[in-house]
Amino acid sequence: MTTLFLTVGLPCTGKTTAARRIEVERRALRLTKDEWVKALYGRENPPSAQSVIEGRLIEIGLRALELGTNVVIDYGLWSRDERTALRQAAADLGATVELHYFALTPAEQRRRRDQRQAEAPHTTWPMSDDELAEWAATFEVPTPGELDGTEPLDEPPAGFASWDEWRTHRWPPAVS
């Protein structure tokens, strides 16, 4: 049985470090959005392209699961709906899901941000303290049942007949 690993957390909390470890230890295809955005856009970080890149990588990941390869999605997945859509997609393929949640104090997150920007600026984008605080306010912390897989999946949000439909809306197939 294949496994979809989801790294969940805000920037600079250790998601990519963990994804790299999972990639090796669990022989998983690692799909890290930031690496793709950096390769394609350099210093830019266009929101419209982010969603499309995430969606394309999700499709690759789902196909890899279907072919029998473990996958680690390294995005952050700040909303419960995003996580639920991916949990449903994995279940539809007969794969298991492991959520790995990363949380730090704001002070430690800022320290790691500053260290990353000083030591490896080519791997990141500038992030202000205000942006970190704003993102933290929008982040939906996973519930214990979400983390251990015991919580049933929610129904798709109003206006969507299925999680597949919602997933295509959230992660469009092309930049519009």
Residue, then its C-alpha position, 0 to 999 in steps of 0.5 A: m500500500t502506498t502512502l501520501f505524506l503531507t507536510v503541514g505548517l507555516p514557512c520556516t517550520g521544518k517542512t522541507t527538511a522533514a520532506r527530504r528525510i521522508e523521501v529517503e527513509r520511505r522511498a517517496l517522490r518528494l514534490t516541493k512547490d518552492e523549488w519549482v517556483k524558484a526554478l521557473y520564476g527566480r525572485e518572483n513568487p506569483p500567486s497565480a502560478q503557485s496554485v497551478i504549480e501545486g495542482r500540477l505537482i498534485e496530479i503527478g503525485l496522485r499518478a505516482l501513488e497509482l503506480g505504487t510510489n510513496v509521495v510527499i507533498d511539501y507545501g504547507l497546506w494551510s487549510r483543512d479543505e486542502r488537506t481533506a481534498l488530498r486525503q480523499a484523493a489518496a483514499d480514492l486510490g487506496a493509499t494511506v495518508e500521514l499528516h506531519y504538522f510542524a509548529l514553532t513559536p513566532a520567535e523561532q520561526r523568525r530566527r529560522r527565517d533570518q538564518r535562511q535568508a542569510e545563509a541560503p537566500h536563493t532558496t527563499w523569498p523575503m518574508s516580513d514579520d507582518e506577513l508571518a503574523e498575517w499567515a499565522a492568523t489564516f492557518e487552520v491548525p490540524t485537529p488531533g483526528e486529522l493528524d492520526g487519521t481517525e477523523p472522518l472526511d468532511e463533505p466538500p464545501a458548498g457549491f462543489a459536488s465532490w472533492d475532485e471538483w473542489r481540488t480542480h477549482r483550488w488548484p487550476p490546471a493552467v494560469s488564467 
